[in-house]
Amino acid sequence: MKRVVQLGIGLALVAASAGFGQKAGGQAGTPTPSGARGSNPDQMRKTALALEQAGKNAEAEAAWRAFMTAHPNNPEPYAHLGVLEARQEHYKEAVVFYRKALTMSPNVPNLRLNLGLALFKGGELKAAIPEFTLLLKHAPPDSPEAQRLNILIGMSHYGLAEYVEAAPYLKQAADRDPRNLPLRLALAHSYLWSKQFELVLDVYREILTLDPDSAEADMLAGEALDEMKDNAGATEMFRNAVKANPKEPNAHFGLGYLLWAQKNYPEAAQEFKEELKNDPDHVQATVYLADTYIQMNQMDDARLLLERAVRLDPSLALIHLDLGIVYTEANRNQDALRELTEAAKLAPNDVNVHWRLGRLYRTMGRKVEAKAEFDKASTLNKAADEDLYKKIAAGKTKPPEEPTTTETPTNR
């Protein structure tokens, strides 16, 4: 089954739940380094700080730049200029100032954290991880600082789709904050997408104690059960999700997909329609609703949906395959050939595409092309059979592995 549960937890959401904020390096009261020089440096510094704290960014920037010119060996103005840039969401510029300050003095308070946060918020997650990791090494294990850093590191890996790496950090953070629902949802997603399905169900049970009506949690459990080949359990979970929140994005689509895979086309069609009521531009729901119509021999209804879907997203092979089928049935052979050829480009290993192309070429009297397509289909089928044979043979000499889930073409 495809991942019908999309990334429902933004980095900012989880970060905000832990109270992250940009802090200025060198707070008021911090002595000016002995390298500072010039007349009345304390007054210059106090003026710049006052303007910054009043939210007067332009004036504060000018004051810190004046201080920096007068005291070029002092890292503090660079740190504060970084804060001002970050405050305006100019994260790349902030990073430049923070790195400059770090080269001058790595001990300015909050400087490395601010650098990591600017990288994190600016989307440079891979670069942020080493900064947070270094800070975590020196943070007391049970401190709020360690909790924040575990979340930041975990969500950085999460945003990079490094779910195996994200899970341990999110688990530590979730264990320390038993009431934090967003953290548990992120952890459950990480387990799901790293194929640790039993652990998804463990987190699901924890989520139920916080929110018994969490449609998103039901969907996560449903996906895990589907991957574990528990069709009945997966379907029940998605039914629970739809019941808990009929407006939950992808809930109806997920249930519809499971019903479609079970060849329960009338009920699947109804679920796809419900998804489209919530999101009229939901491409997958449009495509699979059209496919259910093909399965039920409602070709005109399917065609209208597919011609709309191809305008929404022409990159999906199933759209072109199904359009090819619809046009073939309507004796629009040239249109069918165009669509099936495009489907073959997008999904060159799809047996059904080559088989359909072969039939179409044969109908058009193009015997050479027909034979080539039938040969491709036969070769792909043979390769699949050989792969299955190897797995069966291997299974006789060692314990069976968890089967790999792959999406199969529609049976026609």
C-alpha positions in Angstrom: 0.0 0.0 0.0 1.2 3.5 -0.8 1.9 5.8 2.1 -1.5 7.5 2.3 -0.5 9.2 5.6 1.5 12.2 4.4 4.0 14.1 6.5 1.5 15.6 8.9 3.9 17.1 11.4 6.0 20.1 10.4 9.4 20.8 11.8 8.2 24.1 13.3 5.3 22.4 15.1 7.4 20.1 17.1 10.1 22.7 17.6 7.6 25.1 18.9 6.2 22.6 21.4 9.6 22.6 23.1 9.8 26.4 23.2 12.8 26.9 21.0 13.7 30.5 20.4 16.6 32.5 19.1 18.7 33.9 21.9 21.3 36.6 21.5 24.8 35.7 22.3 26.5 37.9 24.9 23.5 38.9 27.0 23.4 42.2 28.9 25.8 42.1 31.8 28.3 40.0 29.9 31.7 41.7 30.1 33.1 43.1 26.9 36.2 41.1 25.9 39.5 42.6 26.8 40.2 43.0 23.1 37.5 45.7 22.7 38.8 49.2 22.3 37.7 52.7 21.6 36.0 55.4 23.6 33.0 54.5 25.7 32.5 50.9 24.3 30.0 50.1 27.1 27.7 52.9 26.0 27.9 51.8 22.3 27.0 48.2 23.4 24.1 49.3 25.7 22.7 51.4 22.9 22.8 48.5 20.4 21.2 46.1 23.0 18.5 48.6 23.8 17.6 49.0 20.1 17.6 45.3 19.5 15.4 44.6 22.5 13.0 47.3 21.4 12.6 45.5 18.1 14.1 48.3 16.1 16.0 46.0 13.7 17.4 48.5 11.3 18.7 50.9 14.0 20.1 48.0 16.0 21.9 46.6 13.0 23.5 50.0 12.4 24.5 50.3 16.0 26.1 46.8 16.1 27.9 47.5 12.9 29.3 50.7 14.4 30.4 48.7 17.4 31.9 46.0 15.1 33.9 48.6 13.2 35.2 50.1 16.4 36.0 46.7 18.0 36.8 44.3 15.1 38.1 41.5 17.4 35.0 41.3 19.5 32.7 38.4 18.4 29.6 39.8 20.2 28.4 42.2 17.4 28.6 39.3 14.9 26.5 37.2 17.2 23.9 39.9 17.6 23.8 40.7 13.9 23.1 37.0 13.4 20.2 37.3 15.8 18.8 40.3 13.9 19.0 38.5 10.6 17.3 35.3 12.1 14.6 37.5 13.6 13.7 38.6 10.1 14.0 35.0 8.8 17.2 35.7 6.9 18.7 32.5 8.0 21.5 32.2 5.5 22.7 35.6 6.4 22.4 34.8 10.1 24.5 31.6 9.6 27.4 33.7 8.1 27.5 36.0 11.2 27.2 33.1 13.6 30.1 31.2 12.0 32.2 34.3 12.0 31.6 34.8 15.7 32.4 31.2 16.4 35.8 31.4 14.7 36.6 34.3 16.9 35.3 32.8 20.2 33.4 29.5 20.5 32.4 30.4 24.1 29.9 33.2 23.5 26.7 32.1 25.3 24.1 30.5 23.1 26.1 31.0 19.9 26.4 27.4 18.7 22.7 26.8 19.6 21.7 29.9 17.5 23.8 28.6 14.6 22.1 25.3 14.8 18.7 26.9 15.0 19.4 29.1 12.0 20.5 26.1 10.0 17.4 24.1 11.1 14.9 26.9 10.4 16.6 27.6 7.1 16.2 24.0 5.9 19.9 23.1 6.2 19.1 20.1 8.4 22.2 18.0 7.6 24.5 20.9 8.6 22.4 21.6 11.8 22.8 18.0 13.2 26.6 18.3 14.0 26.0 21.5 15.9 23.2 20.1 18.0 25.1 16.8 18.5 28.1 18.7 19.9 25.8 20.6 22.3 24.1 17.4 23.4 27.4 15.8 24.4 27.9 18.6 27.0 24.2 18.8 28.2 23.2 17.1 31.4 21.2 14.0 30.4 18.0 14.9 32.2 18.1 18.6 31.6 15.6 20.6 29.5 18.5 21.5 27.3 19.1 17.8 26.5 15.3 17.4 25.8 15.3 20.3 23.3 18.4 19.0 21.6 17.0 15.5 21.3 13.9 16.9 19.6 16.0 19.1 17.3 18.3 16.2 16.3 15.4 13.8 15.9 13.4 16.3 13.8 16.4 17.1 11.6 16.9 13.5 10.7 13.1 13.2 10.3 13.1 16.1 7.8 15.9 14.4 5.9 13.8 11.2 5.7 16.4 9.5 7.9 13.8 7.7 9.9 16.0 5.0 11.4 18.3 7.7 12.8 15.4 10.0 13.9 13.6 7.3 16.0 16.0 7.0 19.0 16.2 10.7 19.6 12.4 11.1 19.3 11.9 8.1 21.6 14.1 9.7 24.3 12.2 12.9 24.0 8.8 11.2 24.0 9.7 9.2 27.1 10.6 12.4 28.9 7.4 14.1 27.9 4.6 11.6 28.2 1.8 14.2 27.4 3.4 15.4 24.1 1.1 14.1 21.3 3.0 15.7 18.3 6.2 14.0 19.4 4.5 10.6 19.5 3.0 11.1 16.1 6.5 12.0 14.7 7.9 8.9 16.4 5.2 6.7 15.0 5.8 8.0 11.5 9.6 7.3 11.9 8.9 3.7 13.0 6.4 3.3 10.1 8.8 4.6 7.4 11.7 2.6 8.8 9.6 -0.6 8.7 9.5 -1.1 12.5 5.8 -1.9 12.4 5.4 -3.5 15.8 6.8 -0.3 17.4 4.3 1.7 15.5 1.5 -0.2 17.2 3.2 0.3 20.6 3.2 4.1 20.0 -0.3 3.9 18.7 -1.5 2.5 22.1 0.4 5.3 23.9 -1.4 7.9 21.6 -4.8 6.5 22.5 -4.2 7.3 26.1 -3.7 11.0 25.1 -6.3 11.2 22.3 -8.7 8.3 21.9 -10.1 9.9 18.8 -6.9 10.5 16.9 -7.7 9.8 13.3 -4.1 10.3 12.3 -3.0 7.6 14.8 -5.6 5.2 13.5 -4.2 5.8 10.0 -0.7 5.1 11.2 -1.8 1.9 12.8 -3.7 1.0 9.7 -0.6 1.4 7.5 1.5 -0.7 9.9 -1.1 -3.5 9.9 -1.3 -3.3 6.1 2.4 -3.7 5.8 2.1 -6.7 8.2 -0.4 -8.3 5.8 -3.3 -7.9 8.3 -5.9 -6.6 5.8 -8.8 -6.9 8.2 -7.0 -5.0 10.9 -5.8 -2.3 8.5 -9.3 -1.8 7.1 -10.7 -1.6 10.6 -8.2 1.1 11.6 -9.0 3.2 8.6 -12.7 2.8 9.3 -12.0 4.1 12.8 -10.1 7.1 11.3 -13.0 8.0 9.1 -15.4 7.7 12.0 -13.2 9.8 14.3 -12.7 12.6 11.7 -14.4 12.4 8.3 -12.4 15.5 7.3 -9.0 14.0 8.1 -6.8 14.3 5.0 -6.3 10.9 3.2 -8.5 9.0 5.6 -11.1 8.2 3.1 -8.5 7.6 0.4 -6.6 5.2 2.6 -9.8 3.2 3.3 -10.8 3.4 -0.3 -7.4 2.0 -1.4 -7.7 -0.9 1.0 -11.1 -1.7 -0.3 -9.9 -1.3 -3.9 -7.1 -3.8 -3.2 -9.7 -6.2 -1.9 -11.7 -5.7 -5.1 -14.6 -4.2 -3.2 -15.0 -1.6 -5.9 -18.4 -0.1 -5.1 -17.5 0.7 -1.5 -14.0 1.8 -2.6 -15.6 4.2 -5.1 -17.7 5.8 -2.4 -14.6 6.4 -0.2 -12.7 8.0 -3.0 -15.7 10.3 -3.7 -15.7 11.3 0.0 -12.0 12.1 -0.2 -12.7 14.3 -3.3 -15.4 16.1 -1.4 -12.8 17.1 1.2 -10.1 17.8 -1.5 -11.4 18.2 -5.1 -7.8 18.2 -6.4 -6.7 15.0 -4.7 -5.0 13.3 -7.6 -4.7 9.8 -6.2 -8.3 9.7 -5.2 -9.3 10.9 -8.7 -7.1 8.3 -10.4 -8.3 5.4 -8.2 -11.9 6.4 -8.5 -11.5 6.3 -12.3 -9.8 2.9 -12.0 -12.8 1.5 -9.9 -15.1 2.8 -12.7 -13.0 0.8 -15.2 -13.3 -2.3 -13.0 -17.0 -1.8 -13.0 -17.1 -1.1 -16.8 -18.2 2.5 -16.4 -15.8 3.8 -19.1 -17.3 7.2 -19.7 -17.2 8.1 -16.0 -13.6 6.9 -15.9 -12.5 8.9 -18.9 -13.8 12.2 -17.6 -11.9 11.7 -14.3 -8.7 10.6 -16.0 -8.7 13.5 -18.5 -8.9 15.8 -15.5 -6.2 13.8 -13.5 -3.7 14.0 -16.4 -3.9 17.8 -16.3 -3.4 17.7 -12.5 -0.3 15.4 -12.6 0.8 13.8 -15.9 3.7 12.0 -14.1 1.5 9.1 -12.8 1.8 6.0 -15.0 -1.6 4.6 -13.8 -3.4 7.6 -15.4 -1.9 6.9 -18.8 -2.4 3.2 -18.5 -6.1 3.6 -17.6 -6.6 6.3 -20.3 -5.0 3.8 -22.8 -7.6 1.2 -21.7 -10.5 3.6 -21.9 -9.5 4.9 -25.4 -8.9 1.3 -26.6 -12.4 0.4 -25.5 -13.7 3.4 -27.4 -11.7 2.4 -30.6 -9.6 5.6 -30.3 -6.5 3.6 -31.2 -4.1 6.5 -31.8 -5.1 8.2 -28.5 -4.7 4.8 -26.7 -1.3 4.3 -28.3 -0.1 7.7 -27.1 -1.2 7.0 -23.6 0.1 3.5 -23.3 3.4 4.5 -24.8 3.7 7.2 -22.1 2.8 4.7 -19.4 5.6 2.4 -20.7 8.1 5.3 -20.4 7.0 6.0 -16.8 6.7 2.4 -15.7 8.9 0.3 -18.0 8.7 -2.8 -15.7 4.9 -2.9 -15.6 3.8 -6.1 -17.2 0.2 -4.9 -17.7 1.4 -1.9 -19.7 3.4 -4.0 -22.2 0.6 -6.6 -22.4 -1.9 -3.8 -23.2 0.4 -2.3 -25.8 0.9 -5.7 -27.4 -2.9 -6.2 -27.7 -3.3 -2.7 -29.2 -0.5 -3.2 -31.7 -2.1 -6.5 -32.8 -5.5 -4.8 -33.2 -3.8 -2.2 -35.4 -2.1 -4.9 -37.5 1.4 -4.0 -36.3 2.5 -7.5 -35.7 6.3 -6.8 -35.2 5.6 -4.2 -32.5 2.9 -6.4 -30.9 5.4 -9.3 -30.6 8.0 -7.1 -29.1 5.6 -5.9 -26.4 4.4 -9.4 -25.6 8.0 -10.6 -25.4 8.7 -7.8 -22.9 5.7 -8.8 -20.8 6.8 -12.4 -20.9 10.3 -11.6 -19.9 9.1 -9.5 -16.9 6.7 -12.3 -15.8 9.5 -14.8 -16.1 11.8 -12.6 -14.0 9.1 -12.2 -11.4 8.6 -16.0 -11.3 12.4 -16.6 -10.9 12.6 -14.1 -8.1 9.7 -15.8 -6.3 11.4 -19.3 -6.9 14.6 -18.0 -5.4 12.8 -16.7 -2.3 11.0 -20.0 -1.8 14.3 -21.9 -2.2 16.0 -19.7 0.2 13.2 -20.1 2.7 13.9 -23.8 2.8 17.3 -23.2 4.4 16.6 -20.3 6.7 13.8 -18.7 8.6 11.4 -16.7 6.3 12.1 -13.0 6.1 9.4 -10.4 6.4 7.9 -10.1 2.9 8.5 -6.9 1.0 5.4 -5.0 0.1 5.2 -3.8 -3.4 2.3 -2.2 -5.2 1.0 -4.4 -8.0 -0.9 -3.3 -11.1 -4.6 -3.5 -11.3 -5.9 -7.0 -12.2 -7.8 -6.7 -15.4 
